[in-house]
Amino acid sequence: MTMQHNNSDLLGTLFASTAEKTGAVVSAAMISSPLWLPSLKVVSDVAEILAPILGCIYLSLQIGFKLWDRTRSED
């Protein structure tokens, strides 16, 4: 006779509440942080460069569309 384990029942037994599940995920993330932290640093460095540029482009487009809309409505 073999015993079958249902993973959801096992996890439900170990982590009954949402707070316990959240705590387990945060703990696992912190334990594994040396693996993913360097990648996060690279993404942060790229965002540091691109965010102001993209913000200027977005603002320029918004101003351009607003001016274009006003000139069209005056005709």
HELIX and SHEET records of a PDB file:
HELIX    1   1 ASN A    7  LEU A   14  1                                   8    
HELIX    2   2 THR A   18  ILE A   31  1                                  14    
HELIX    3   3 SER A   33  GLU A   74  1                                  42    
END                                                                             
